[in-house]
Amino acid sequence: MEFDKKITNIHQEPRPKNQRHDPVKRQEMGVLVKSLRVAAGLTQYDLCSLVGQKYISFISQVEQGRVRIPSADVEIWADVLNVNTHAFAKECVRHYELESYFNAIYPKEQRQRDL
C-alpha cells in the first residue's frame, strides 16, 4: 500500500505548465518563418491558404512565436516557403523542442543552421 501513497503524491504535485516551451526560441522561429514568407513574396493570407490552415490568425500566431507549426505540416510549410524540407524540420526541432533533444538527434557537426 505504500506504493499507492507514492503514486497519489506524484499526481498531487504541481507540474510546470508548458515545460518544453521556450518562448524566446519560439519567437526566433516566428521571425524566421516571417522572413521566409516575405522572401517568398507571400502574404499571411497566401501562406494560410497554401498550407491548408483554416484561420489566418494561426499564421500570425506562428510568426509571433505564440504557437508552433504542427509537426505533421512541416513538409508542406517547407514546400510553400521554398526551402529544403530537412533543413526546415531541423530548425523546427531546434526552436520547438528541448536543446538536449536537438543535440541528441543531430551530432555536433550537423548542428549549424542550413536556412
C-alpha positions as CSV (number, residue, x, y, z in Angstrom):
1,M,0.0,0.0,0.0
2,E,3.0,2.3,0.3
3,F,3.3,2.2,-3.4
4,D,-0.3,3.6,-3.8
5,K,0.7,6.5,-1.5
6,K,3.7,7.4,-3.7
7,I,1.6,7.3,-6.8
8,T,-1.0,9.5,-5.2
9,N,1.6,12.0,-4.1
10,I,3.2,12.2,-7.5
11,H,-0.1,13.1,-9.1
12,Q,-0.8,15.8,-6.5
13,E,2.4,17.7,-7.0
14,P,2.0,20.6,-9.4
15,R,3.7,20.1,-12.7
16,P,5.1,23.1,-14.6
17,K,2.9,24.1,-17.5
18,N,4.5,24.1,-20.9
19,Q,7.6,22.5,-19.6
20,R,9.0,22.2,-23.1
21,H,8.0,25.6,-24.2
22,D,10.8,28.2,-24.6
23,P,9.1,31.5,-25.6
24,V,12.4,33.0,-26.9
25,K,13.1,30.1,-29.2
26,R,9.5,30.2,-30.5
27,Q,9.8,33.9,-31.2
28,E,13.1,33.2,-33.1
29,M,11.3,30.6,-35.2
30,G,8.5,33.1,-35.8
31,V,10.9,35.7,-37.1
32,L,12.5,33.0,-39.3
33,V,9.1,31.9,-40.7
34,K,8.1,35.5,-41.4
35,S,11.3,36.3,-43.2
36,L,10.9,33.2,-45.3
37,R,7.3,34.1,-46.1
38,V,8.3,37.7,-47.1
39,A,11.2,36.3,-49.2
40,A,8.8,34.0,-51.0
41,G,6.6,37.0,-51.8
42,L,3.6,35.7,-49.8
43,T,1.1,37.4,-47.6
44,Q,-0.1,35.8,-44.4
45,Y,-3.4,35.1,-46.3
46,D,-1.4,33.4,-49.1
47,L,0.5,31.2,-46.7
48,C,-2.6,30.4,-44.8
49,S,-4.3,29.1,-47.9
50,L,-1.3,27.3,-49.3
51,V,-0.6,25.3,-46.1
52,G,-4.2,24.4,-45.6
53,Q,-4.9,26.4,-42.4
54,K,-8.4,27.5,-41.7
55,Y,-7.6,30.7,-39.9
56,I,-5.2,33.5,-40.9
57,S,-4.7,34.3,-37.2
58,F,-2.8,31.0,-36.9
59,I,-0.1,32.3,-39.3
60,S,0.2,35.5,-37.2
61,Q,0.5,33.4,-34.0
62,V,3.3,31.3,-35.5
63,E,5.1,34.4,-36.6
64,Q,4.8,35.9,-33.1
65,G,6.0,32.7,-31.5
66,R,2.8,32.0,-29.7
67,V,2.1,28.6,-31.4
68,R,4.2,26.1,-33.3
69,I,3.9,24.7,-36.7
70,P,2.3,21.3,-36.4
71,S,4.9,18.6,-37.0
72,A,2.6,16.9,-39.5
73,D,2.7,20.0,-41.6
74,V,6.4,20.8,-41.6
75,E,6.9,19.3,-45.1
76,I,4.1,21.4,-46.7
77,W,5.3,24.6,-45.0
78,A,8.8,24.0,-46.3
79,D,7.5,23.4,-49.8
80,V,5.3,26.6,-49.7
81,L,8.2,28.6,-48.3
82,N,10.5,27.2,-50.9
83,V,13.1,25.8,-48.5
84,N,14.7,22.4,-48.0
85,T,12.4,20.2,-46.0
86,H,15.1,18.6,-43.9
87,A,16.7,22.0,-43.1
88,F,13.3,23.4,-42.2
89,A,12.4,20.4,-40.0
90,K,15.8,20.8,-38.3
91,E,15.0,24.4,-37.5
92,C,11.6,23.4,-36.1
93,V,13.3,20.9,-33.8
94,R,15.9,23.5,-32.8
95,H,13.3,26.0,-31.8
96,Y,10.3,23.9,-30.6
97,E,12.0,21.1,-28.7
98,L,14.4,20.9,-25.7
99,E,18.0,21.7,-26.6
100,S,19.0,18.3,-25.2
101,Y,16.6,16.6,-27.7
102,F,18.0,18.6,-30.6
103,N,21.6,17.7,-29.5
104,A,20.7,14.0,-29.3
105,I,19.2,14.0,-32.8
106,Y,22.0,16.0,-34.5
107,P,25.7,15.3,-34.0
108,K,27.8,18.3,-33.3
109,E,29.0,18.6,-36.9
110,Q,25.3,18.7,-38.1
111,R,24.1,21.5,-35.8
112,Q,24.8,24.6,-38.0
113,R,21.9,26.4,-39.5
114,D,21.0,25.4,-43.0
115,L,18.5,28.1,-43.9
